[in-house]
Amino acid sequence: MTRLSVEMLAADKVEPITSAGHAQLGIAVLAGIAVIVLLITKFKLHAFLSLTLGTLVLGAVAGAPLDKAITSFTTGLGTTVAGVGVLIALGAILGKMLADSGGADQIVDTILAKAGGRAMPWAMVLIASVIGLPLFFEVGVVLLIPVVLMVARRGNYSLMRIGIPALAGLSVMHGLVPPHPGPLVAIDAVKANLGVTLALGVLIAIPTVIIAGPLFSKVAARWVDVQAPDRMIPQRASQELETRPGFGPTLATILLPVVLMLSKALVDITVDDPDKTVQRIFDVVGSPLIALLAAVLVGIFTLLRPAGFGKDRVSPLVEKGLAPIAGILLIVGAGGGFKQTLIDTGVGQMILDISKDWNIPALLLAWLIAVAIRLATGSATVATVSAAGLVAPLAADMSTTHAALLVLAIGSGSLFFSHVNDAGFWLVKEYFGLSVGQTVKTWSIMETIISVVGGGLVLLLSLVI
């Protein structure tokens, strides 16, 4: 297992913009994170503004000249948005196409028609995992809630027996599997290989979602035995459509970017080509930009055309898909700025210096840092981008697989125990008609199981690869 080492940055040291000692830098980090936490939780300030102000406090307390701190922040913001902004935008467009065309409904209805009885929770986790690949968590929740309520009511199931597997599928995809924003930002920060991270993320996601979904739902249903609330079920997209895309083309469109990115990773590992011709081809085809762009373009013909969308409706749909992600892009960008300021002030080197004698795995340290920020801010995305910035230097001498595992350790930690400072907590509570206590017993515990199981599997994998 990779251990912390002071030599990690020896080959690529960054000249800090301040000569502050370890104590001052430590105080600066705590002050910066404390400001972010306080502004988000106490004053309900948007995470973008909170991260921006927290970064300035970090630089000021560290003794960095204000102009250099601002330059570090803007450089990190620009680099991060340049690296992942287009990917987030393409993912949002694909998700909007999937929802508005009725393709998501087609997958849901097809799988539910084949399942019943004891198989229903497993069907729900499968649906959520597939749907969750291209969708943001909140969009996935809104999309699947009508299905969860209808299935629970129609089959007289406990709401938790159906709802927990669906939520687990969405949450695991959100935290562990690219092209979701959190994993993408962490991959960019630690310079991990996207294909390898995707492959290992799927490998870890499968047992994690089984334990936190269908298996835990049995316990959750006993703890909180409630039926689907007697409220109006939100209208599904396909109710307004005369036709909708088929199951096969829809599933193929969703999985296309995953297959292309995994193909690149497999070629890198298995193909021995002296001229590197094959690798170059798959480097292009399997790049996340081309993979997601291909899925969007294919989706026009496999999703929108079968649903009756003419040329005049494609552009408005894209605009509607892009509008909701402005806030996400700004948060992710500000997180990148915070990360760059941490690096430029010398915090990364400080972590290596003070931890060189610790007998603690780097992967566990990354998980613990993400857990702490998640508990404080309530945001998985803020936890991911902040933790990635803090532990990025640890990846300097890691192998390709261990750098990917570092990303997954951060992603797992970022999901730990969602509570009242997390928007997702209230989303689940209100949609399912639960009390705060019931939400903690179900949703919060489920998130903790995902985090602990995912983190544990990361550590186990690091022993054998």
Buried (B, 14 or more C-beta within 10 A) or exposed (E): EBEBBEEBBEEEEBEBBBEBEBEBBBBBBEBBBEBBBBBBBEEEBBBBBBBBBBBBBBBBBBBBEEEBBBBBBBBBBBBBBEBBBBBBBBBBBBBBBBBBBBBBBBBBBBBBEEBEEEEBBBBBBBBBBBBBBBBBBBBBBBBBBBBBBBBBBEBEBBBBBBBBBBBBBBBBBBBBBBBBBBBBBBBBBBEBBBBBBBBBBBBBBEEBBBBBBBBBBEBBBEEBEBBBBEEEBEEBBBEEBEEBBBBEBBBBBBBBBBEBBBBBBBBBEEEEEEEEEEBEEBBEBBBBEBBBBBBBEBBBEBBBBBBEBEEEEBEEBBEEBBEBBEEBBBBBBBBBBBBBBBBBBBBBBBBBBBBEEEEEBBBBBBBBBBBBBBBBBBBBBBBBBBBBBBBBBBBBBBEBBBBBBBBBBBBBBBBBBBBEBBEBBBBBBEBBBBEEEBBBBBBBBBBBBBBBBBBBBBBEBBEEE
